[in-house]
């Protein structure tokens, strides 16, 4: 299977030619979901398949609200099943007087 042909700009902070597409699949998928184009979306669907994409999104530590709602609706998965939806990374703090 040929590697995905993704826009290199998405991986601006990484040496694109050294990406291990299997080992770093979850990171690649999340990066494409957050910053990729429709062509990039089609490429990860072709390369990883829907189940792998859904699992990576469900287990992602961080997703923007827009991406979270897109993936939730696309795969018909309730928001409450997403790790990033349930984790409260920035708890509301009380004012310090």
PyMOL commands that set and color helices and strands:
alter all, ss='L'
color gray80, all
select helices_A, chain A and resi 8-11+16-18+25-35+38-48+50-58+65-75+79-81+83-86
alter helices_A, ss='H'
color red, helices_A
deselect
rebuild
show_as cartoon
